[in-house]
Amino acid sequence: MKMRSVVGQLFGWIFLAAGIAGLFLPFLQGILFILIGLMILSCQYQWAHKILVKVKKRFPKIAEQSDGFLQKMRKRFPAFNREPGHDK
């Protein structure tokens, strides 16, 4: 794995863990951190991509905002251009 891929995975897992903790702690925005973590991990894991697709279908407003975020990230970081499930 390349260093950027490892760092991306690390940030994705950190955001996901913070989101889960945020569901129980009053000072963290759990759902927001979970969505950010899923967006990051969806570039490398098929399961995260599937969950994100389900969330986008259920909440179209969030889908618009997340698509804008992902477009910006794809311009800045080439790792976001990969298809989900290609973690090698």
C-alpha beads as a LAMMPS data file, in Angstrom:
LAMMPS data file: protein, C-alpha beads

88 atoms
87 bonds

1 atom types
1 bond types

-500.0 500.0 xlo xhi
-500.0 500.0 ylo yhi
-500.0 500.0 zlo zhi

Masses

1 110.0

Atoms # bond

1 1 1 0.000 0.000 0.000
2 1 1 1.091 3.510 -0.642
3 1 1 1.550 5.925 2.213
4 1 1 -1.393 8.099 1.081
5 1 1 -3.651 5.079 1.028
6 1 1 -2.632 4.158 4.566
7 1 1 -3.114 7.731 5.775
8 1 1 -6.500 7.920 4.043
9 1 1 -7.622 4.695 5.666
10 1 1 -6.376 5.890 9.032
11 1 1 -8.345 9.137 8.771
12 1 1 -11.421 7.272 7.576
13 1 1 -11.323 4.895 10.520
14 1 1 -10.643 7.748 12.966
15 1 1 -13.659 9.682 11.705
16 1 1 -15.806 6.557 11.836
17 1 1 -14.717 5.790 15.416
18 1 1 -15.268 9.408 16.455
19 1 1 -18.728 9.264 14.897
20 1 1 -19.645 6.145 16.814
21 1 1 -18.362 7.741 20.012
22 1 1 -20.290 10.892 19.100
23 1 1 -23.534 8.956 19.144
24 1 1 -23.057 8.539 22.900
25 1 1 -21.182 11.716 23.820
26 1 1 -23.069 15.016 23.860
27 1 1 -20.191 17.162 22.575
28 1 1 -19.466 15.310 19.291
29 1 1 -21.558 15.302 16.126
30 1 1 -21.806 11.541 15.630
31 1 1 -23.705 11.399 12.353
32 1 1 -21.473 13.998 10.713
33 1 1 -18.278 12.137 11.621
34 1 1 -19.757 8.807 10.524
35 1 1 -20.663 10.270 7.126
36 1 1 -17.204 11.779 6.668
37 1 1 -15.584 8.492 7.634
38 1 1 -17.803 6.587 5.203
39 1 1 -16.993 9.033 2.399
40 1 1 -13.288 8.533 2.950
41 1 1 -13.521 4.753 3.308
42 1 1 -15.915 4.373 0.364
43 1 1 -13.022 4.975 -2.007
44 1 1 -11.334 1.807 -0.769
45 1 1 -14.014 -0.468 0.671
46 1 1 -17.085 -1.773 -1.113
47 1 1 -19.087 -2.118 2.134
48 1 1 -18.609 1.571 2.954
49 1 1 -19.643 2.513 -0.573
50 1 1 -22.833 0.431 -0.293
51 1 1 -23.765 2.067 3.013
52 1 1 -23.134 5.516 1.547
53 1 1 -25.339 4.720 -1.469
54 1 1 -28.168 3.657 0.864
55 1 1 -27.804 6.871 2.876
56 1 1 -27.851 8.945 -0.321
57 1 1 -31.061 7.262 -1.490
58 1 1 -32.741 7.801 1.859
59 1 1 -31.545 11.397 2.334
60 1 1 -31.208 13.185 -1.042
61 1 1 -30.227 16.510 0.542
62 1 1 -27.216 14.878 2.167
63 1 1 -26.407 13.268 -1.187
64 1 1 -26.114 16.671 -2.876
65 1 1 -23.782 17.979 -0.197
66 1 1 -21.648 14.835 -0.068
67 1 1 -21.303 14.758 -3.858
68 1 1 -19.969 18.314 -3.777
69 1 1 -17.509 17.365 -1.060
70 1 1 -16.334 14.304 -2.997
71 1 1 -15.840 16.343 -6.185
72 1 1 -13.605 18.760 -4.302
73 1 1 -11.660 15.893 -2.741
74 1 1 -11.183 14.187 -6.113
75 1 1 -9.633 17.357 -7.499
76 1 1 -7.214 17.638 -4.592
77 1 1 -6.368 13.995 -3.918
78 1 1 -6.049 11.448 -6.729
79 1 1 -6.720 8.558 -4.326
80 1 1 -10.379 9.623 -4.211
81 1 1 -10.689 8.872 -7.945
82 1 1 -10.380 5.128 -7.443
83 1 1 -13.342 2.808 -7.603
84 1 1 -14.519 1.370 -4.284
85 1 1 -13.281 -2.083 -3.399
86 1 1 -9.814 -1.544 -4.867
87 1 1 -7.834 -1.502 -1.635
88 1 1 -4.603 -2.754 -3.195

Bonds

1 1 1 2
2 1 2 3
3 1 3 4
4 1 4 5
5 1 5 6
6 1 6 7
7 1 7 8
8 1 8 9
9 1 9 10
10 1 10 11
11 1 11 12
12 1 12 13
13 1 13 14
14 1 14 15
15 1 15 16
16 1 16 17
17 1 17 18
18 1 18 19
19 1 19 20
20 1 20 21
21 1 21 22
22 1 22 23
23 1 23 24
24 1 24 25
25 1 25 26
26 1 26 27
27 1 27 28
28 1 28 29
29 1 29 30
30 1 30 31
31 1 31 32
32 1 32 33
33 1 33 34
34 1 34 35
35 1 35 36
36 1 36 37
37 1 37 38
38 1 38 39
39 1 39 40
40 1 40 41
41 1 41 42
42 1 42 43
43 1 43 44
44 1 44 45
45 1 45 46
46 1 46 47
47 1 47 48
48 1 48 49
49 1 49 50
50 1 50 51
51 1 51 52
52 1 52 53
53 1 53 54
54 1 54 55
55 1 55 56
56 1 56 57
57 1 57 58
58 1 58 59
59 1 59 60
60 1 60 61
61 1 61 62
62 1 62 63
63 1 63 64
64 1 64 65
65 1 65 66
66 1 66 67
67 1 67 68
68 1 68 69
69 1 69 70
70 1 70 71
71 1 71 72
72 1 72 73
73 1 73 74
74 1 74 75
75 1 75 76
76 1 76 77
77 1 77 78
78 1 78 79
79 1 79 80
80 1 80 81
81 1 81 82
82 1 82 83
83 1 83 84
84 1 84 85
85 1 85 86
86 1 86 87
87 1 87 88
